[in-house]
Structures are given as C-alpha cells and as structure tokens.
Amino acid sequence: MRTTPNERLTPDITADGPERKCILSGEHASRDALVRLAISPDGDVLPDVLARAPGRGAWIGVDRAELENALEKGKLRGALARAFRGATLSVPADLPDRIEQALTRALTDRLGLELKAGRLLLGSDRIAENARAGNVAWLGHAADAGEDGTRKLDQAWRVGGDAEGSGLRGITLPLDRAALSVALGRDNVVHLALTDPAAAQRLAVPLQRLLRFQGRAEATGIGMSEQAAPCDAPLATTIPDQGRAQAPDRGRDMRIEFEGR
C-alpha cells in the first residue's frame, strides 16, 4: 500500500511531530496524544501505537468508552471507510481491548528500556535513599501498592526536592505489582523511580496515552518533579485507583505485525 504524503512513519513517537486529526472527534492533536490505526494484510483494522506500519493510517484520540460507543453505533466503521477509501475493512469487535493492550505494552517496553539503561530504580529502600538525595525525577507506584509505603516514598521525594508542602507525590500506575513484575522480569515490583529527567519525559508519552485512553488523566507532568515536567504543565498527583489492571496478553500482541515483533 502507498503511504500518503502527510504520513511519514518514524521509529519513535516525538513531541515535535506533526499534528493529526481524530477521525471520530475531528479534533487535531500531536501524534503523542493520538493512536494510529492501520490495516493488516488480511484487511483487519488494528492498533499501530508505534506508528511503524506501512500504508495509510487513521488516527483516534477518544477514550475507550467513546470508542466502544462509536464501534457499537457503527460510527467507527463509517469513519474508517472514509479514512481508508476503497479498502476492504474488517473491524475486530475487540479493537478497544487490542488498543489498550498495545498501549500497555508500549508503556512496559519503555520501562524495560529504562531499566536496562540503569535509569529505573526498583525497591523501596533504594528509591527512598535516592529520593532523599534529590536524585529522583519521577516516582511511580503499582495500583495495589500499600498506602504506608507509598506515603513514605512520596515524603522522601518531597524532602529531597525541597518540595515539602507542595503536595507532590508519585503516580499510581494502571498496572498492579503482578503485571509490573512480569513486564520487568523482577519479583514483587511495587515502587519505581527514574533518576533522569529526560527518561521521565520519555515515559510520560506512553503513560499519558494509556491513561487518556482509559479516561483517567489529562495532566502532562504525571508523577514528575518540576525538573522533569514541561515548564507549562501542572504537576499531577496520584490518580485514584480504579481497579487493578491485568497483565497484557502478550500472545495476541505478538501476532500483530504492526508492533514490530
């Protein structure tokens, strides 16, 4: 399939990329804020969250509830038919599930890369020590993390960043400790921290996209210190836990060629 002139595919999603238009809402936003859909060789419309698939693409920026409503009422099929003019399309009934799994995998893959690079800290004692020393740029907690341990690490982070009284605290992730442990290949991953502000900004992209799709976040500087967050973004506090997220179905994601697996 040909690639349309305004669809230059790049290996990484960057904040400086061109804007795209959501086929459902009609609103324009950066590639970071949207999810790309592409057509498989069999004609299935599937998520291409890394924007690597060849051929034409369509972009959506709605949350899961809005997508499910559009899918049920046939609005999504109509929008896709206009976006992929002349193509034979098959829209999977579980497309919302596939999108959420793909976004979850993008987040855990980014965490894995930062862990391999030595920028992701695990373990309460290690995180607390670095937080008090002012070496933490981002702090995250599993969805089922205990309140006491979370509160202590948040306090250590504020102390190390001279932010006492600011209300700054880590972000409650949309993954429980079981999912994080499987994704990172470590036992009992409950708390996580990044030492590098640039790494925190890289992580913010897949994290915010997943939370937005779940209808759970609007802020940009989620779980970041002032050093790591964009200067015009408010610092977000912990997002209330809305239930434990399940570990992604890696078997099905592995079969989606768009993810480059």
GUDO-589465 format. One line per 2 residues: for each residue x, z, y of N, C-alpha, C. Coordinates in steps of 0.05 Angstrom, whole numbers, plus 5000, padded with zeros to 4 digits. Atoms other than C-alpha are relative to their C-alpha. Layout:
N
X,Z,Y,X,Z,Y,X,Z,Y ~ ...
END
This chain:
261
5016,5000,4976,5000,5000,5000,5017,5000,5025 ~ 4985,5001,4975,5022,4987,5071,4998,5027,5015
5001,4976,4984,5038,5043,5119,4991,4991,5028 ~ 5009,5007,4973,5000,5040,5185,5021,5006,5020
4979,4997,4980,5043,5035,5248,5005,5029,5010 ~ 4996,4973,4989,5030,5107,5271,5005,5021,4978
4996,4981,5022,5044,5138,5203,5028,4999,4989 ~ 4972,4999,5009,5119,5147,5199,5003,5025,4984
4997,4977,5018,5130,5191,5139,5028,5012,5002 ~ 4974,4986,4998,5185,5243,5145,5001,5021,4979
4998,4981,5022,5213,5291,5093,4992,5028,5009 ~ 5007,4973,4990,5198,5352,5137,4979,4998,5021
5020,4999,4979,5140,5372,5180,5011,5015,5023 ~ 4988,4988,4977,5164,5387,5250,4979,5004,5022
5019,4994,4978,5130,5417,5311,5001,4979,5021 ~ 4997,5020,4980,5154,5359,5353,4988,4973,4992
5011,5025,5010,5118,5306,5312,4976,4991,5016 ~ 5022,5011,4985,5063,5261,5339,4974,5014,4992
5026,4989,5007,4991,5284,5342,4984,4982,4981 ~ 5018,5014,5018,4939,5264,5291,4971,5008,5006
5028,4994,4995,4863,5262,5293,4986,5008,4974 ~ 5015,4990,5023,4820,5302,5245,4976,4981,4996
5021,5019,5006,4772,5253,5211,4973,5013,4999 ~ 5025,4986,5001,4718,5307,5208,4991,5011,5027
5007,4988,4974,4720,5342,5275,5005,4981,5024 ~ 4993,5018,4978,4750,5286,5317,5021,5011,5019
4980,4987,4983,4799,5335,5348,5028,4991,4994 ~ 4972,5007,5004,4872,5318,5358,5017,5025,4999
4981,4978,5002,4928,5365,5338,5026,4990,4988 ~ 4974,5008,5011,5000,5364,5316,4998,4999,4969
4999,5002,5029,5018,5347,5244,5002,5028,4988 ~ 4997,4973,5010,5036,5420,5235,4973,5014,4995
5026,4987,5000,4964,5440,5246,4980,4987,4982 ~ 5019,5016,5016,4932,5388,5200,5010,4997,4972
4993,5006,5028,4931,5370,5126,4995,4970,4996 ~ 5003,5029,5006,4944,5298,5105,4988,4996,4972
5011,5009,5026,4903,5266,5050,5010,4971,4995 ~ 4990,5026,5007,4928,5205,5013,4986,4991,4974
5013,5011,5024,4905,5160,4955,5020,4998,4978 ~ 4983,5003,5023,4936,5165,4887,4998,4971,4989
5003,5027,5012,4949,5101,4846,4974,4995,4986 ~ 5026,5003,5013,4883,5115,4810,4977,5001,5019
5022,5000,4980,4844,5119,4875,4990,5027,5007 ~ 5008,4972,4994,4838,5195,4877,5010,5008,5028
4992,4989,4974,4839,5227,4946,5011,5028,4995 ~ 4986,4975,5006,4890,5284,4941,5016,5010,5024
4984,4989,4977,4927,5331,4988,5028,4991,4999 ~ 4972,5007,4996,4994,5308,5014,5011,5017,5022
4994,4980,4979,5013,5371,5052,5028,4996,5012 ~ 4973,5005,4989,5086,5349,5060,5002,4973,5013
5001,5026,4986,5065,5281,5087,5022,4981,4990 ~ 4979,5017,5012,5110,5243,5038,4989,4976,4985
5012,5022,5016,5062,5197,5002,5000,4974,5015 ~ 5001,5026,4986,5067,5123,5018,4972,4991,5004
5026,5011,4995,5009,5083,5044,4985,5014,5022 ~ 5017,4989,4979,4952,5101,5090,4994,5029,4995
5007,4972,5003,4935,5173,5103,4977,5007,5019 ~ 5021,4989,4983,4877,5213,5133,5006,5029,5004
4993,4972,4993,4883,5280,5167,4975,5017,5005 ~ 5022,4982,4995,4837,5340,5168,5011,5026,5011
4992,4975,4987,4841,5403,5210,4979,5022,4998 ~ 5021,4980,5003,4779,5441,5188,5008,5021,4979
4994,4980,5020,4778,5504,5147,4985,4994,4974 ~ 5011,5006,5027,4757,5509,5075,4969,4999,5000
5029,4999,5000,4684,5528,5089,4989,4974,5013 ~ 5009,5024,4987,4676,5469,5136,5005,4975,4982
4994,5022,5018,4709,5422,5086,4980,5000,4977 ~ 5019,4999,5022,4664,5446,5029,4972,4990,5009
5026,5009,4990,4603,5434,5073,4999,4970,5004 ~ 4998,5029,4997,4627,5364,5091,5000,4986,4974
4999,5012,5027,4640,5350,5018,4972,5000,4987 ~ 5027,4997,5012,4571,5374,4996,4980,4981,5013
5019,5017,4986,4534,5334,5050,5008,4971,5001 ~ 4991,5028,5000,4574,5270,5040,5014,4991,5025
4986,5007,4976,4606,5272,5108,5029,4994,4995 ~ 4972,5005,5006,4675,5275,5079,5004,4972,4988
4998,5026,5013,4664,5213,5036,4997,4978,5022 ~ 5003,5019,4979,4639,5175,5097,5024,4998,5018
4976,5000,4982,4698,5196,5140,5024,4988,4986 ~ 4978,5011,5015,4747,5178,5085,4996,4969,4997
5005,5028,5003,4714,5110,5075,5008,4985,5025 ~ 4992,5013,4974,4725,5095,5149,5031,5001,5003
4971,4997,4997,4797,5121,5146,5015,4981,4981 ~ 4987,5017,5020,4815,5082,5083,4983,4974,4996
5018,5023,5001,4777,5018,5099,5007,4981,4977 ~ 4997,5019,5021,4767,4974,5039,5011,5011,4974
4988,4989,5024,4799,5021,4989,4978,5013,4982 ~ 5018,4987,5019,4763,5045,4926,5009,5029,4998
4993,4971,4998,4760,5121,4932,4985,5016,4979 ~ 5013,4980,5017,4745,5178,4885,5008,5027,5012
4994,4974,4987,4739,5246,4919,4995,5022,4979 ~ 5003,4979,5020,4751,5303,4869,4982,5022,5010
5018,4979,4992,4698,5357,4870,5015,5026,5007 ~ 4984,4976,4995,4753,5409,4871,5022,4995,5021
4980,5006,4980,4790,5379,4930,5007,5025,5017 ~ 4992,4976,4985,4786,5445,4970,5019,5018,4985
4982,4984,5016,4818,5482,4912,5028,4987,5000 ~ 4974,5013,5002,4873,5430,4907,5015,5002,5027
4987,4997,4974,4887,5434,4982,5011,5028,5003 ~ 4990,4972,4997,4892,5510,4981,5024,5005,4981
4977,4996,5018,4938,5508,4920,5025,4986,5011 ~ 4977,5014,4989,4982,5456,4953,5012,5014,5024
4990,4985,4977,4986,5496,5018,5013,5026,4991 ~ 4988,4976,5010,5001,5559,4978,5028,4994,4989
4974,5007,5011,5057,5523,4942,5020,4993,5022 ~ 4982,5005,4978,5086,5498,5007,5011,5025,5012
4991,4974,4990,5089,5570,5031,5020,5013,4981 ~ 4981,4987,5018,5121,5597,4968,5026,4985,4996
4975,5016,5001,5170,5540,4965,5018,5006,5024 ~ 4984,4993,4976,5192,5556,5036,5012,5028,4997
4989,4974,5005,5200,5629,5018,5023,4999,4980 ~ 4979,5004,5020,5241,5608,4957,5026,4989,5012
4977,5012,4987,5287,5566,5000,5015,5020,5017 ~ 4987,4980,4983,5299,5622,5049,5013,5022,4983
4988,4981,5018,5313,5669,4991,5027,4990,4990 ~ 4975,5012,5010,5365,5622,4962,5022,4999,5022
4981,5002,4977,5397,5615,5031,5010,5028,5009 ~ 4991,4973,4992,5404,5691,5036,4987,5010,5025
5013,4991,4975,5357,5698,5095,4974,5016,4995 ~ 5024,4985,5007,5299,5731,5058,5008,5026,4986
4994,4973,5011,5304,5806,5044,4977,5010,4984 ~ 5021,4988,5017,5266,5840,4988,5008,5029,4995
4995,4971,5006,5259,5914,4972,4997,5017,5025 ~ 5007,4983,4977,5233,5969,5017,5025,5012,5014
4976,4987,4989,5300,6005,5026,5017,4981,5016 ~ 4984,5020,4986,5338,5942,5044,4987,4990,5025
5014,5009,4976,5285,5919,5092,5000,5021,5022 ~ 5001,4978,4981,5279,5987,5125,5027,5003,5014
4973,4997,4988,5355,5991,5136,5005,4978,5020 ~ 4995,5022,4981,5358,5922,5168,4980,5001,5023
5020,4998,4978,5294,5934,5208,5009,5020,5021 ~ 4991,4980,4981,5322,5997,5239,5024,4991,5016
4976,5010,4987,5386,5960,5255,4994,4976,5019 ~ 5007,5022,4983,5347,5906,5292,5006,4973,4989
4992,5025,5013,5363,5852,5241,4976,4985,4987 ~ 5024,5013,5012,5291,5832,5222,4985,4984,5021
5014,5017,4982,5258,5773,5256,4971,4996,4992 ~ 5027,5003,5011,5196,5770,5211,4996,5019,4977
5006,4981,5021,5162,5820,5166,4973,4993,4987 ~ 5025,5006,5015,5110,5807,5112,4995,5020,4978
5008,4981,5021,5071,5849,5062,4981,4986,4981 ~ 5018,5011,5020,5036,5830,4998,4971,5009,5006
5028,4994,4994,4960,5830,5001,4992,5027,4989 ~ 5007,4975,5012,4958,5891,4956,5022,5022,5004
4979,4980,4994,5016,5929,4988,4987,5027,5008 ~ 5011,4974,4993,5005,6004,4996,5002,5005,5030
5001,4995,4972,4987,6029,5065,5024,5017,5010 ~ 4978,4983,4992,5041,6082,5067,5026,4985,5002
4975,5016,4999,5099,6035,5050,4999,4980,5023 ~ 5003,5020,4979,5072,5982,5098,5004,5013,5027
4999,4986,4974,5065,6033,5155,5029,5008,5006 ~ 4972,4991,4995,5136,6059,5146,5018,4976,5008
4984,5024,4994,5167,5989,5147,4993,4989,5028 ~ 5008,5008,4973,5126,5970,5208,5013,5017,5021
4989,4981,4980,5150,6032,5244,5030,4995,5002 ~ 4971,5005,4999,5223,6018,5225,5006,4975,5016
4997,5026,4986,5215,5947,5252,4997,5004,5030 ~ 5004,4995,4972,5188,5972,5318,5023,5016,5012
4978,4984,4990,5243,6023,5325,5025,4982,5004 ~ 4977,5017,4998,5297,5972,5311,4998,4978,5022
5004,5020,4980,5267,5923,5360,4993,5011,5027 ~ 5007,4987,4975,5255,5973,5416,4971,4992,5008
5028,5009,4995,5181,5957,5409,4980,5022,4993 ~ 5019,4978,5006,5151,6026,5398,4977,5000,5020
5023,5000,4983,5081,6030,5425,4988,4972,5004 ~ 5009,5027,4996,5073,5955,5423,4979,4991,4980
5019,5008,5021,5031,5952,5360,5011,4978,4982 ~ 4988,5021,5017,5079,5902,5329,5001,5009,4971
4999,4994,5028,5072,5900,5254,5001,4975,4984 ~ 4997,5023,5018,5083,5855,5195,4973,4987,4993
5024,5015,5007,5034,5803,5170,4993,5006,4971 ~ 5010,4998,5027,4992,5815,5108,4997,4972,4989
5000,5027,5011,5004,5753,5066,4975,4994,4983 ~ 5023,5007,5017,4949,5715,5029,5008,4998,4971
4990,5000,5027,4986,5729,4964,5005,5029,4992 ~ 4994,4973,5009,4989,5793,4923,5028,5001,4987
4973,4996,5010,5051,5822,4892,5006,4984,4974 ~ 4996,5016,5025,5040,5786,4825,5006,4971,5007
4995,5027,4992,5037,5718,4859,5027,4997,5013 ~ 4974,5002,4987,5097,5732,4902,5023,5003,4980
4980,4996,5021,5137,5757,4842,5005,4975,4984 ~ 4998,5025,5016,5122,5694,4802,5013,4979,5017
4989,5021,4983,5138,5649,4861,5029,5003,5006 ~ 4973,4995,4993,5204,5682,4877,5018,5007,4976
4984,4994,5023,5226,5698,4806,5012,5027,5000 ~ 4991,4972,4999,5234,5772,4821,4978,5018,4991
5019,4981,5008,5200,5834,4797,4988,5016,5023 ~ 5014,4982,4981,5148,5871,4839,5008,4995,5029
4995,5007,4972,5156,5834,4905,4976,5010,5017 ~ 5022,4989,4984,5114,5875,4955,5005,4996,5029
4994,5003,4971,5150,5871,5022,5022,4979,5002 ~ 4980,5021,4995,5191,5813,5051,5008,5000,5029
4991,5002,4972,5232,5803,5114,5020,4977,5003 ~ 4981,5021,4993,5270,5747,5147,5019,5010,5022
4980,4990,4981,5334,5761,5185,5006,4979,5022 ~ 4993,5022,4982,5338,5694,5221,4975,4990,5015
5023,5009,4984,5290,5675,5279,4992,4971,4994 ~ 5006,5028,5006,5296,5601,5262,4985,4998,4973
5013,5000,5026,5276,5616,5190,4971,5010,5003 ~ 5027,4989,4995,5216,5656,5216,4982,4978,5011
5016,5022,4989,5193,5595,5255,4995,4979,4979 ~ 5005,5019,5021,5202,5550,5195,4978,5010,4981
5020,4989,5017,5160,5597,5153,4972,5000,5013 ~ 5026,4999,4986,5106,5601,5207,4983,4976,4996
5015,5024,5003,5086,5529,5196,4983,5000,4975 ~ 5017,5000,5023,5063,5532,5123,4982,5025,4998
5017,4976,5001,5037,5604,5131,4976,4997,5018 ~ 5023,5003,4982,4994,5588,5191,4980,4979,4990
5018,5020,5010,4967,5525,5159,4982,5011,4977 ~ 5015,4989,5021,4946,5563,5097,4979,5020,5010
5019,4980,4989,4914,5620,5137,4978,4986,5015 ~ 5020,5015,4985,4879,5570,5181,4980,4987,4981
5017,5013,5019,4851,5533,5121,4981,5021,4987 ~ 5016,4978,5011,4826,5600,5094,4982,5012,5021
5016,4989,4978,4795,5614,5162,5008,5027,5009 ~ 4990,4973,4995,4839,5674,5173,5019,5004,5023
4980,4995,4979,4887,5662,5231,4999,4978,5021 ~ 4997,5019,4978,4894,5630,5299,5026,5003,5015
4976,4995,4985,4956,5662,5327,5024,4985,4989 ~ 4977,5016,5008,5023,5626,5325,5023,5018,4990
4977,4983,5006,5074,5683,5323,4994,5021,4979 ~ 5010,4981,5020,5046,5714,5260,5023,5015,4986
4980,4983,5013,5088,5773,5237,5028,4997,5011 ~ 4974,5005,4989,5145,5754,5283,5007,5019,5023
4990,4986,4977,5188,5791,5332,4999,4982,5024 ~ 5001,5017,4976,5190,5767,5404,5022,4979,5000
4977,5019,5001,5257,5734,5390,4993,4976,4983 ~ 5006,5022,5018,5228,5692,5334,4975,4984,5008
5025,5014,4993,5159,5676,5362,5004,4982,5024 ~ 5000,5018,4976,5148,5618,5411,4993,5017,5024
5003,4984,4976,5150,5644,5482,4971,5002,5010 ~ 5027,5001,4989,5078,5625,5497,4979,5009,4979
5019,4992,5021,5048,5654,5433,4997,5030,4999 ~ 5004,4972,5003,5016,5722,5425,5011,5009,4973
4991,4989,5025,5044,5767,5371,4976,5009,4984 ~ 5023,4993,5016,4994,5774,5315,5006,5026,4985
4998,4976,5016,4982,5840,5280,4991,4992,4972 ~ 5007,5005,5027,4966,5847,5207,4971,4989,4998
5026,5011,5004,4907,5805,5185,4986,5015,4978 ~ 5014,4984,5021,4855,5845,5146,5000,4986,4973
5000,5012,5026,4860,5835,5072,4972,4992,4992 ~ 5026,5011,5008,4803,5791,5048,4999,4994,4970
4999,5004,5029,4817,5797,4974,5026,4989,4991 ~ 4974,5009,5010,4876,5782,4931,5000,4970,4994
4998,5028,5007,4899,5711,4927,5012,4997,4973 ~ 4990,5004,5027,4913,5684,4858,5025,4982,5001
4976,5017,5001,4979,5652,4838,4991,4972,4997 ~ 5007,5028,5001,4977,5577,4847,5002,4988,4972
5000,5014,5025,4961,5533,4788,5022,4979,5001 ~ 4978,5019,4997,5029,5500,4783,4997,4977,4981
5003,5022,5019,5009,5458,4723,4985,4977,5013 ~ 5015,5022,4987,4958,5418,4763,5016,4988,5023
4985,5010,4977,5002,5414,4825,5023,4982,4990 ~ 4978,5016,5010,5058,5386,4782,4992,4972,4994
5010,5027,5006,5014,5327,4765,4994,4984,5025 ~ 5006,5015,4975,5003,5308,4838,5026,4988,5010
4975,5014,4993,5057,5257,4854,5007,5004,5029 ~ 4995,4998,4972,5048,5268,4928,5018,5023,5008
4984,4977,4993,5083,5335,4926,5030,4995,4993 ~ 4972,5006,5005,5148,5301,4904,5011,5014,4977
4990,4986,5023,5152,5338,4839,5004,4981,4977
END
